[in-house]
Amino acid sequence: MAHGTYARAGWVRLLSGVVLPALTILLSGCAGEYVQNAMDPHSDFAHTINDLFWTIIWWSIAIFVLVEVLLIYAIIRFRRRPGQPLPAQVHGNTRIEIAWTLAPALILATVAVPTVQTIFDTQAPPSEENLQVRAIGHQWWWEFRYPQLDIVTANDLWLPRGRKVDIALESADVIHSFWAPKLGGKRDLIPGHVNRISLTPQVADLFWGQCAEFCGASHANMGFRVVVAEPEDFDRWVKDFQAPRPPDTTDPLVAKGAQAFVTSACIGCHRIAGTPAAGTIGPDLTYFARRHTIAAGMMPNTPENLARWLKNPPAVKPGSLMPNLNLNDETVQALVAYLGSLK
């Protein structure tokens, strides 16, 4: 009776301590569709990384199964039996030692070949025929420059479907990491050094990216969007950006906001084409109204969110380098109207 009780207690401990946690971890991966899912590739670069990942996974599973089968066989085959004397004591086995030295070396070599090949495949030098983009990480937002198109955006990276893109990764301050999971693996932005990612987006859709290297108080709030558009839609976006629409300064509130902007500290950090504002510390605001989000993807670009942001940026985004200018409500509303007119 006591033996049965102990046996049941052992099974309960095994179930609660091992099986249930393992099932919880396993099922957590089936919770739903994630916007940042590296297992759902949508570019040639992402497919290459994903294929390598699954190659290594299947090798790992095969090795695990082989090792466990041999272990279970050894446990059963060489278990102690009643009345059996102690086995002969041996010291070393040259064949076995050579085998378990060579086997891991062969396994590592087998894994190394596709890994090295993938590294070379994803490190192609940039080409002038490809679309060139400079991605510059700041604390805590993203700047995207298109040198061939004379376009500068913040936090929204537009790419054409089916065209090769060379992205030069730079940092304006500390180490950041560029990661759009569905489009490719993460890569660091190192001060004073340029890293690169080359990829061809395969599906027109909206993808979310994130800084993947801890870089300060608002590291978790340093997101960005990648808008992969059909080629004709991308060309239309480029033409719109190259032909800015002047704000309607006949609106008294817009005119008041324009005056407040150029006479305040805003012009020290931000640029707006056609105005005295020529700052380079913060995002270029020339086409601000065309952006879908503000504060590096934290909030939708709505008048209410913009007013909240202008009122006290550090309260919205911890550690924000944009200071609280202690603007009154009237000035905030005027600036909201003016920035909302920059299309």
C-alpha positions in Angstrom: 0.0 0.0 0.0 2.8 2.4 1.0 4.7 1.5 -2.2 1.6 2.4 -4.3 1.2 5.7 -2.5 4.8 6.6 -3.2 4.5 5.6 -6.8 1.4 7.8 -7.3 3.1 10.7 -5.6 6.1 10.3 -7.9 3.8 10.4 -11.0 2.1 13.5 -9.6 5.5 15.3 -9.1 6.5 14.3 -12.6 3.3 15.6 -14.1 3.3 18.9 -12.2 7.0 19.5 -12.4 7.9 18.5 -15.9 5.0 17.5 -18.2 2.6 20.4 -17.5 5.3 23.1 -17.8 6.6 21.5 -21.0 3.0 21.4 -22.5 2.5 25.1 -21.5 5.7 26.2 -23.3 4.8 24.1 -26.3 1.2 25.3 -26.6 2.2 28.9 -26.1 3.6 28.9 -29.6 0.1 28.1 -30.9 -1.5 31.2 -29.3 -2.2 33.0 -32.6 -0.7 35.0 -35.5 2.1 37.3 -34.4 3.0 40.4 -36.4 6.7 39.8 -35.6 7.0 36.1 -36.5 10.4 35.1 -37.8 8.9 31.7 -38.9 6.7 33.4 -41.5 9.2 34.6 -44.2 8.3 37.1 -46.8 11.6 37.9 -48.5 14.4 36.0 -50.2 16.7 36.8 -47.2 14.1 35.6 -44.7 13.5 32.4 -46.6 17.3 31.7 -46.7 17.5 32.1 -42.9 14.4 30.1 -42.3 15.6 27.2 -44.5 18.9 27.1 -42.6 17.0 27.1 -39.3 14.9 24.1 -40.2 17.9 22.2 -41.6 19.6 22.6 -38.2 16.4 21.8 -36.4 15.9 18.5 -38.2 19.5 17.5 -37.7 19.1 18.3 -34.0 15.9 16.2 -33.8 17.6 13.2 -35.5 20.6 13.4 -33.2 18.3 13.7 -30.1 16.3 10.7 -31.1 19.4 8.6 -31.8 21.0 9.5 -28.5 17.8 8.8 -26.6 17.3 5.4 -28.3 20.8 4.4 -27.5 20.4 5.6 -23.9 17.1 3.7 -23.4 18.7 0.6 -24.9 21.7 0.9 -22.6 19.5 1.3 -19.6 17.4 -1.7 -20.4 20.1 -4.0 -21.8 22.6 -3.4 -19.1 20.3 -3.0 -16.1 21.1 -4.8 -12.9 19.3 -8.1 -12.5 18.7 -10.0 -9.2 21.6 -12.2 -8.3 23.8 -10.8 -11.1 27.5 -10.2 -10.0 29.2 -6.8 -10.5 30.3 -6.3 -14.1 33.9 -6.4 -15.1 35.6 -3.1 -14.4 37.2 -1.6 -17.5 39.3 1.5 -18.0 38.9 3.2 -21.3 37.8 2.0 -24.8 39.8 3.4 -27.7 37.2 2.7 -30.3 34.4 4.3 -28.4 36.5 7.3 -27.5 37.5 7.8 -31.2 33.9 7.4 -32.2 32.5 10.0 -29.8 35.2 12.4 -30.8 34.7 12.0 -34.5 30.9 11.9 -34.5 30.4 15.5 -33.0 33.1 16.8 -35.4 31.3 15.4 -38.4 28.0 16.7 -37.1 29.4 20.2 -36.6 31.0 20.1 -40.1 27.7 19.1 -41.6 26.0 22.0 -39.9 28.8 24.4 -40.8 28.6 23.8 -44.5 25.1 25.2 -45.1 25.7 27.9 -42.4 28.8 29.3 -44.1 27.1 29.1 -47.5 24.1 31.1 -46.1 26.5 33.7 -44.6 28.1 34.2 -48.0 24.7 34.2 -49.8 23.3 36.9 -47.5 26.5 39.1 -47.7 26.3 40.1 -51.3 28.0 43.5 -52.0 25.6 46.4 -52.8 24.7 47.1 -56.4 23.8 50.5 -58.0 21.0 48.7 -59.7 19.3 48.0 -56.4 17.2 50.4 -54.4 19.5 52.0 -51.8 18.3 52.9 -48.3 20.2 54.2 -45.3 18.7 53.1 -42.0 20.0 55.2 -39.1 19.2 54.3 -35.6 18.6 57.1 -33.0 17.6 57.0 -29.3 14.8 56.0 -29.9 13.5 56.3 -33.4 14.5 55.3 -37.0 15.6 57.5 -39.9 15.3 56.2 -43.4 17.1 57.9 -46.3 16.7 57.1 -50.0 19.8 58.8 -51.6 18.7 57.9 -55.1 15.3 59.4 -54.6 16.2 62.4 -52.3 13.6 61.2 -49.8 13.9 61.2 -45.9 11.3 59.5 -43.7 11.1 58.5 -40.0 9.9 55.2 -38.7 8.1 54.2 -42.0 10.3 52.3 -44.4 8.6 52.0 -47.9 9.9 49.2 -50.2 8.7 48.0 -53.6 7.7 44.3 -54.0 10.0 42.3 -56.1 12.9 44.7 -56.3 16.3 44.1 -54.6 17.0 46.5 -51.7 20.3 47.3 -50.2 19.9 48.7 -46.6 23.0 50.3 -45.1 22.7 50.2 -41.3 24.2 53.0 -39.3 23.9 54.4 -35.8 23.8 58.0 -34.7 24.6 57.3 -31.0 24.7 53.8 -29.4 24.5 50.2 -30.7 21.0 49.4 -32.0 19.8 46.4 -34.0 17.6 46.4 -37.1 15.0 43.5 -37.1 12.0 43.1 -39.3 11.3 39.4 -38.4 9.2 38.5 -41.5 11.8 40.1 -43.9 15.1 38.9 -42.5 17.4 38.3 -39.6 18.5 41.0 -37.2 21.7 42.9 -37.7 23.4 45.4 -35.5 23.9 49.1 -36.1 27.3 50.0 -34.7 28.6 53.6 -34.3 31.3 54.4 -36.8 30.6 51.3 -38.8 28.2 50.4 -41.7 26.5 47.0 -41.7 24.3 45.9 -44.6 21.2 43.8 -45.4 20.1 43.0 -48.9 16.7 41.6 -49.5 13.9 41.3 -52.0 10.4 41.7 -50.5 8.1 39.1 -52.0 4.6 40.1 -50.7 3.0 43.5 -50.6 1.9 44.0 -47.0 2.6 45.9 -43.8 5.4 44.4 -41.6 6.5 45.5 -38.2 10.1 45.9 -37.1 11.9 46.5 -33.8 15.2 47.5 -32.3 16.6 44.2 -31.0 19.6 45.5 -29.0 19.0 47.1 -25.6 19.9 50.8 -26.2 18.4 52.7 -23.3 15.2 53.6 -21.5 12.9 53.4 -24.5 14.5 50.5 -26.3 11.2 48.6 -26.3 9.5 51.6 -27.8 11.9 51.8 -30.8 9.7 50.2 -33.4 9.2 50.9 -37.1 6.9 49.8 -40.0 7.9 48.4 -43.3 5.4 49.1 -46.0 6.0 46.8 -49.0 4.0 48.2 -51.9 3.3 47.0 -55.4 5.8 48.7 -57.8 3.3 51.1 -59.2 2.1 52.1 -55.7 5.7 52.6 -54.6 6.3 54.9 -57.7 3.2 56.9 -56.8 4.5 57.2 -53.2 7.8 58.5 -54.5 6.2 61.1 -56.8 4.0 62.3 -53.9 7.1 62.8 -51.7 9.0 64.6 -54.4 6.2 67.0 -54.9 5.3 68.3 -51.4 2.1 70.3 -50.9 2.5 73.6 -49.1 0.5 74.0 -45.9 -2.7 76.1 -46.1 -1.5 79.1 -44.1 -4.8 80.9 -44.9 -6.2 78.9 -42.0 -5.5 81.1 -39.0 -4.8 78.1 -36.7 -2.3 76.6 -39.2 -0.6 80.0 -39.6 -0.3 80.4 -35.9 1.2 76.9 -35.6 3.7 77.6 -38.3 4.8 80.8 -36.5 5.0 78.9 -33.2 7.2 76.2 -34.7 9.8 78.5 -36.3 10.0 80.8 -33.2 10.5 78.0 -30.7 13.1 75.4 -29.9 11.5 73.0 -32.4 13.8 74.3 -35.3 16.9 73.3 -33.3 16.1 69.6 -33.7 13.7 69.3 -36.7 13.7 70.1 -40.4 10.8 71.2 -42.5 11.6 71.9 -46.2 11.0 75.5 -47.3 11.2 76.9 -43.7 14.0 78.1 -41.5 13.8 74.8 -39.6 16.9 72.8 -40.5 17.6 70.7 -37.4 19.0 67.2 -37.8 18.8 65.8 -34.3 15.1 64.8 -34.5 13.0 63.4 -37.4 12.5 65.4 -40.6 8.9 66.7 -40.4 8.5 67.8 -44.0 5.8 65.1 -44.7 4.7 64.6 -41.2 1.0 64.3 -42.0 1.6 61.3 -44.3 3.0 59.2 -41.4 0.7 56.6 -39.9 2.4 56.6 -36.5 4.3 58.9 -34.2 6.9 58.3 -31.5 8.5 55.4 -33.4 5.4 53.5 -33.9 4.1 53.9 -30.4 0.8 55.6 -31.3 -1.3 56.2 -34.4 -0.8 59.6 -35.9 -4.0 61.3 -34.7 -4.6 64.9 -33.5 -5.3 63.6 -30.0 -2.1 61.5 -29.8 0.0 64.3 -31.3 -1.4 66.8 -28.8 -0.6 64.4 -26.0 2.9 63.9 -27.3 3.6 67.7 -27.7 2.3 68.4 -24.3 4.9 66.2 -22.5 7.0 63.8 -24.6 9.0 62.2 -21.7 5.7 61.3 -20.0 4.6 59.4 -23.1 7.9 57.8 -24.0 10.3 57.2 -21.0 13.7 58.8 -21.5 12.6 60.7 -24.6 15.3 63.0 -25.8 12.6 65.4 -26.9 12.2 67.8 -23.9 9.0 69.0 -22.3 8.8 72.6 -23.7 5.9 73.4 -21.3 3.6 74.4 -24.2 0.2 75.8 -23.3 -2.9 74.2 -24.7 -3.5 76.9 -27.3 0.0 76.5 -28.7 -0.3 72.8 -28.7 -3.5 72.9 -30.8 -1.9 75.3 -33.2 1.1 73.1 -33.7 -1.2 70.1 -34.2 -3.0 71.9 -36.9 0.2 73.0 -38.6 1.9 69.6 -38.5 -1.3 68.0 -39.7 -1.1 70.2 -42.8 2.4 69.0 -43.8 1.4 66.6 -46.7 
